[in-house]
Amino acid sequence: MAGTPIEERLYDQLIGILGKTNVSDNDLERFVYSGSAGVSMPPRRVIGEYGPGSPPAFIVWPETTRQVVELVRLANKEKIPLVPMGGSVGLRGGSLPLSSNAIVVDIKKMHKILDIHPDAMTITVQAGIVRPEMDEVLAAKGFWFPHDPPSHPVSAIGGFISTAAAGWWLPKYGYMGDLLLALEVVLPTGQVLRTKPVMKHSVGPNLNWLFVGAAGTLGIITEATLKIYPLPEARYTRVYTFDSFHKAYRAAYEINKRDLNPYVMRVGDDGHSKVYLGRALQTPELTSFTLVVGFDGMKEMVELQDRLAREIALRYGGKDWGLELGQRFWDTRLSYWKQRKSTEYSTDVITTAATFDKIESLYMAVRSLYDRLGVHFSIHIPHFTPKGASLYCIFKQPVSPEGLELNRRVWEEGIPLVLQHGGTLEHHHEIGYYLSRYVPSELGTGLEVLRAIKKVLDPNNILNPGKLAL
């Protein structure tokens, strides 16, 4: 290893903690882990512009909680920033190292299943595990873990928790935080916090939620106990088309209001139908506004839920495309994101959530902005919950300096518009680095509360500094 005496000393200490195969200062790996090869970077690379990430001093791959504890203690002693990484999809730069002396802590080698309790319907895993590593083991016991965003083959459970991830099946099964019962977290001082796997307690605030969405700024998650569900006996899914966004939305709203408990319910505009749904389902005639709704569980219950939902959809003028197309939706559900790829255009997205009374006005406001700027690609409602719904608003711009300037303009106008209409700053993804500047507008005094918590837990500011406006 070549470097300064300080770097050489740190390298030796890291080797002592983690072993030689779990420490790297290789130039190529440092470049990759700088974020310059990340999801959001290719259009910028094409035109010769790079993001704010810095090549870190080291990348490390711990395998045990004890190693993470020793690593955090070393970072405190040397005042070195640690950047936790749980898969590095990193759409908003949550795992970007922002200084050249940072150490990236990639937890992908912490991927063991520690315990499965069929009677408790829980699984305990190390935080670096990805969901496909759990699937076969759970299925053999008659269970599944119903958190299925498109990034699940590469996104670690710890990353899902740290970004408050939203999976496809949250209408019935909830967000990642709802599926979480207990955590093991290495705090910024090196102490280990373990919460109890209970559904609820009255002993102060639920500390699990302190780390859900905290982006690795308050601790490094090392283990998690998660809720699992029995494999469903039946699954019915249908696709409906409507002649307006309003009718599709109202049908979905009525199904939600009737508490029919779908595992999936999505409303898409004409753009969504043309560029995603119609292509994925190999049904190009799907060009209008759509509703996808499905139910899973006991066969008798699913049949009843499906019948009642169908009656509502037809009452609002929906056309039923049948269960076969619905099954094709399930089979191709992870193909959508691949269809954004283009050498000439790049896509980005504003995602938000609001109460039911604001969703249609939010849609119209964002759609009007996209149409005015000439960037509309597709907008859909991915999720309904008992408390409200979300919007996923994709826009496109050319891969060029002018396109990147257009991208910035969409954000500059779009975020205030979303906040003005009662939406949240972000729903699906992390805040990370790129959206940090908007956090004060959303949180107000709440940001000072977060900063106070950060100061107490992390007095040396070593954990993922520069994220979440902390």
N, C-alpha and C positions, 0 to 999 in steps of 0.2 A: 504494500500500500504506500502510495505517495501522498504527502500532505503536510500540513503544519504540525508542529509538536503537539498542539492541543488535539488535533484530529487523530493523530496517531495514538495518543493516550486514550481518547474516547473509544477508538476502534478496539483497542486491547480490552477495555472495560466491557464493551458490548459483547465481545467474543467470550469473555468470562461469564457473562450472564446468560447468553443465548446459544453459544457454540458457533463455530466458524461458518457452518452451512446456513445459519439463520441471520447473517449480517452481510450487507453488501454496500460497497461504495463504487460499484462499476458504473462507468460513465453512461452506458446505454440504459441501464436500469434507472439511473438517476434522471435521465431525460424522460423516460416513460412515466416515472412516478411524479414528475413535475407537473403533470396534467397536460403537457403539450401533445400527448397522444390520446387525450380524453374524448368523450362523446361530443362535446361542444366545440372541439377545436378544428376538425378538418376544413371547414370553409375558410377559417382564418389562415390556416397553413397554406391553402391554395393560393391566396393572394399575398402571402408573405407576412402575415400579422400573427403574433403569438399572444397568448393570454398572460395573466399576472403570476402564474405559478413559477416558482424557482426550483431548480434541481436541488433536492435535499442533500444534506451531508451524508446521510445513511438511510438505508431501508432495512428494517428488521422484521422477522417473522417469528413472534413468540409462539410457543406451543402449550404453555401452562400459565395459570393465573399467577403462580409464584414468579415466573419470569417477568410478567407485566408489572408486578409490584416492584421488583428490583429495578426495572427500566424506569419507572416513574420516579423512584427515589433518586436514581442517578440524574435524571433530567432536572429535578428540583435542585440538587446539589450544584449542577453545572449551569442552571438557568437556560436550558435548551428546550425549545418548543417540540412537542410531540404531536403528530398529526395522525389520528386513528383512521384506518381505512377498512371498510367492510364491503369490498367488491368494486368500488371505484367506478360505478356508473356515472356518478358525479355530474349530473346535468347542470347544476348551479355552482359547482366548484367547492363543494363541502369538504373534499379531501385534498384540496390544493395546498401544498406547502408554500407559504408566503415569504419564507426567508431561507437563505442558503445554509444556515446552520441547523435547520430542522431535521428531525428524525421521523420518517414515515413508519407507522406501526401497522403493518398489514397483518390482519388476524386470520388469514385464510388457512393457516396450518392448525388453528384451533377449531376443528370441525368434527369432534366426536359426539355421538349420541351417548349421553351419560346415564339416562334412565328413562324407561317408559312405564307408566302406571295405567294399564287399561281400566282398572276400577275407578281411579281418580279422573280418567280421561285427560292425562297430562303427559307431556314429554319434556325432558330436561336435556338441553344441548349446549355445547360450546358455541360461542357467539359467531365463530367463523364459518359455521356450516351453511350450506345452501340447500334450499328446499328439496331439490331432487335427491339429495343424499338421505333424506328422511322418508321419501315416498314409499320405496319398496319395503322398508322395515315396518312402516306403519300399516301398509296395505296387508301385509302378512298377518297382522293382528286385527284386521277389520276396521282400520281407522284411516283418516287423512287429516292433513293440516291445510285448512281452506284459506290460504293466502297466496294469490296467484297473479301478481303483476307480471308484465312481459319480461321484466329483468330477473325473474326468480332463478333462472339457471346460473346466474353469476353474482347476484346480490346476496350478501350474507345476512343472517338473521340479525346480527348486531347492527348492521347498516339499516335494515328495515326499521328497527326500533329507534335508532338515532335520527331517522328522517321522518318518523311518524307515518310510515308508508301506507298507501291506500291500495289494496288489492282488488281484483275484479269482483270478488264475491262478498264485498262488505255490506251490501244491502241486508243480507241475512246474518253474516258471520262477524261483521265489524271490521274496524281498522286494526292495524298491527297492535296498537296499544290495548285494544279490547281483547285480543287473544293472549295477552301477557298476564301471567299470574305472579311471577317472581323473577328477580334479577340478582346476579352477582356482578358488582361493579367495583373496579379499582379506582378509588377517588384520587384527585390530583396530588394529594399528600402521600399516597402510597397505602392508605388504609383501605380495607376491603369491606364493602357494604353488602350484606345479604338480606334480602327481604323475604317475608314468609309467603308461601304459596296458598293464599286464602282468597276467597272471592271478594271479601270486603272486611275492613276493620274500622274501629273508631279511635285508634291511637294516633291522632294527628292526621295530617294529610297523607295520601297514598304516595309514598316515595318513588314507586315505579314511574309515576307520571313526571317526576322531575327530570328523568332521562329520556323519555319519549319525545323525540323531536329536538333534543338538545344538541345534536350534531357533534357529539364527542367533545363538547366544550366543558362538561362538568364531571366527566369520568369516562373510563374505558370499560365498556360492557364485556364481560368475559363468559358469562353463562346466563341462560334464560330458561325458565319453566313456562311452557306454552299450553294452551287449551287445544285439545284435539277432538275430532268428531267422528262418529261411526260413518263408514262409507254409506252413501245413500242407496236405498233399494231401487229408486227410480229417479230419472231426471228428464223433465219435459221442458223444451225451449221452443219458443215461437218468434217469428219475425212478422211484424205488421208494417204496412205503409199507409201514410196519410197525405192529404193534400196541403197541409200546413204544419209548421212547427207547433203552433198553438194547440191543434187537435191532438197531436202526438203527445205533447207535454201534459195536457189535461187528462188524457187516458191513463198515462203513467201515474199522475198525481192521484187519480181516483183509485187505482189499484193499490197504491201506497196507503191512501187514507182508509181503505177497507181492511188494512192490516193483513193482506194476503201473504206477506213474508216471502217475496221472491229471492232466490239466491243471486239473480242478476236482473237488472232493469236499466236499459240504456235508451236514450232518445237521441237521434242524430238528425242534423239538417241535411239539405240536399248535397252540400259538399262532402259531408261524411259518407253519404250513400255512394257517391260517385267515386271517390278516391280510396275508400276503405271497404265498406261493407259489400258493395256490389262486386268488387274485384275478389275479395277474400272468399265470398260465397259462390263465385263463378256464376253470378246472376246479374249481368249488365243492365237488365231492365229495372233494377233497384236504383232509381234516380231521384226519388222524392224523399219525404221526411219519414223516418223510421222509428219503430219501437221494438226493441228486443227484450223479451221478458221470459224468465224461466224459473222453474220450481224444482226442488229436490227433496228427497226424504222417503217416507213410507208411500208406497204406490197409491193406496186409496186416497191419502191426503193430497198427493201431488195431482191426481186426476181431478179432484174437486177444485183445488186452487187454479189449475189450468183452465178449467171450464168457466169459473167465475171471472177470471182475468180476460178470457176471450170474449165473454159477453160484454164487458166494459169496453174493450177495444173496438168491437164491432159497433157498439152504440155511438162511439165518437167518429165513425166513418172509416175505421181501419180495414185494410184488406189483409186477411190471414194467408201467409205463404206456407203454412203447414209445418208439421213437426220434423219432416225430413230436412228442411232448410235450417230449422233450429238446431238439429243435431250437427249439421255442417258448420254452424256458428261455433259450437263447442269444439269441434275437431280442429278448426282453423283459427281459434281465438288468439293465438300467439303470433299470427302472421301479419297482423295489422301494421306494427311499427316498421317492419321491413319495407313496406311500400312507400315510405317517405324518402328513400334513398334516391339521390339524383346527383349527377355531376354538375348540372347547371343551376340547380336551386337548392337552397337549404331551408329547413323548416325549424321553427321555434314555437313556443306555446306559452300562453297565459292561462293558468289554471286558477280557479277560484271556487268558493262555496258560499251559499247564503241560505236564508230561510225561504220557504216556498213562495212567499208573496213577492220576492225580488228576482226570481230566476228568469222569468220571461223578459223583464225590463233589462236585466243584465245581458241576456242574449242579444237583444235588439241593439243595445248600446255598443257592445263589442263588434257585432256583425256590421253595424253602420261604420265604425272606425275602420275595420278591415276593408270594407268595400271602398271607402273614400281613399284609402291609401293604396288600394290595389293589391292587397296581400292575402285576401281570404283564401283559405284552403279547406278547412272544415271545422265545424263546432259540434260538439255533442255533450250530452249529460251522461257521464259514465255511471253515476251512483245516485240512488235515492236512499235516504235513511229516514227514520221516524222524525228527525229534527230538521231536515232540509235536504238540499241536493247540491251537486257540484257541476261546474262547467269546465270543459277542456277545449280551449280555443286555439287551434293550430293556425299559424300564418306562414307564408313562404316569402322568400326574398332571393334575388339572384346572388350567386357566389361571385361577389365583386366588391370593391370598396364602396360603391353606391348601395349595394345590397346590405352591407353591414351598417351603413349609415341609416338606411331604412329600418333595419332591425332596431337600432337604438331609438329611432323616432316612435316606433310602435310601443316600445316600453315606456318611453317618456310620456306619451299620451294615454296609453292603455291602463297603467297602474292607477293613476289618479282617478280615471274613469270608473274602474272596478271598485275602488274604495268609496267613491262618491255614491255608487248605487248599492252600497251595503254589502259588498263582497269582501272576502278575505284576500290578503296579498298572494297567498299560494295555498294550494290544496294537495296536489298530488306529490310534489317533489320537495326536496330540501330548500331552505333559504340559501344556505351556503355562503359563498363570497359575493356572487354576482347580484343577489337581491338584498344584501345587507343594508344598502343605503336607503331602502324603502321601509325598513323595519320601524324606525321612529314614527313614521306616519301611521302605521297600523297599531302599534302598542302604546304609544304615549307614555304615561307614567309606568306602565307595565315594563318598559325597557329598563327603567331605573331599578325596578324590583329584580329583574334578571341580572343586571350588572352587580347589584349588591350580593346576590347569591353567588355569582361567579367570583367576586372578590374574596368572600369568606372561604369558599371551597378550594379556590385555586389562587392563593395569594401571589404566586410567582408567575401567573398567567402562562403556564406551560402547555395547557391542553387546547389544541386547535385554535390558536389566537387569530383574530380577524374575521371570525365567522359569527353569524347572527348579530352583527353590530355590537359584539362584546369586545 
